[in-house]
Structure formats: structure tokens, C-alpha cells
Amino acid sequence: MHLNMRQSAKVVSLSALLLCVLAACTPGVETSEAQEQEQQQEQEQQQEQQQGKAETGAETKDMDNVSGDPVLTSQRYFDLLAAGEFEQAYVMWAPNTPTGEGGSDLFERSMLAYQSFDGKTMGDAHTEGAAGTLYAEVPIQVSGSRRGESFSRAGTMELARCNDVPGCSDDERRWRIRAINLEEE
């Protein structure tokens, strides 16, 4: 039997509840209803904390897997947009860009204008280095529907990251989006 994290938490909660009920019905074991509720709440809180840590770890692992490859980073961005994960997609923008400086609320509002969105990387990245920074240009294709109008355009996604020079943090070594340039219709 295969259970996801939420199903496992429900099974554990139900098991804990069953054990509490059985303990209350067992002769010679006296527990108050308040104690049982307190124990159940503690168990649920522990399970929620463990589940939150597992989900955060999975997101970090996903980002670690793509952080070294600008093509995978670009595709991850498109996948997040298609899934409606705008906050996570916004974080992938370099902070010193118009999109990065606009804030996550403005970014999310702009993305809500799309009824459908699909983005794909279309080949290898062209990468160059300069003054301790790597720059990459990834060919892309985007399509979908925005404000009821269909669109499909080719272009490039520009990314940058620290070139593993001394003093770069792990975060600075992640590819960040600098711009998305699409052909005019």
C-alpha cells in the first residue's frame, strides 16, 4: 500500500485516536477526556511539523537539482507558472530587475491575466562568463491564452549567477532570471 504524506498523517492520527479510545476502555486505566484531547492535539501538531519539514525539504531539493543548469532552471520556472505557484516562480527572478523589484503581489496579479500558459525550453543554453558572473541565454517558446487572446511566441530567457568565486553564497550560485525577451507578434 502506498500512502502520501497527508494520507500517512491521517492514518497515524486515526491510529492514535483508536489507541486513546482503547486505553480509556481498558479496566484499571483512567485517563480524562481532556488528557486524551491534549495528547491527540500534540500528536497532530508533531505530524504537521514533520510534514512541513518534508515538503520544504522537497522544494529545496528541487531547487538544488536545477540550480546548476540554466535550462532546467528555465523549465522549472515555466512549470511553477503552469501550476499556479506564482510565489515560488517570483523568487526565481533576480532582485535587481524590474520584475524582481516590482514585488510578488504585482507579479501574481500580472500572472492572473493568463487563462492558460505553457512554456518550454527549446535547446541548450549559450553561457558566457564575465567579472565573476555567469550569464546564460536559453531559447524558449511560450503559448497560451491571455485576456481571452491566444498567443505563441519564441524568444530567450536571460539568467545569471555567481561564477563560484570566493565569497559567493549558495544562493548567489543559483541561476536567477534577469529578463525574458519574446519576439514581437
ABEGO torsion letter per residue (X at the ends): XBBBAAAAAAAAAAAAAAAAAAAAABBGBBBBAAAAAAAAAAAAAAAAAAAAAAAAAAAAAAAAAAAABAAAAAAAAAAAAAAGBAAAAAAABBAABAAAAAEAAAAAAAAAABABBBBBBAEBBBBBBBGGBBBBBBBBBBBEBBGGBBBBBBEBBBBBBBAGBBGBBAAAABBBBABBBBBBX
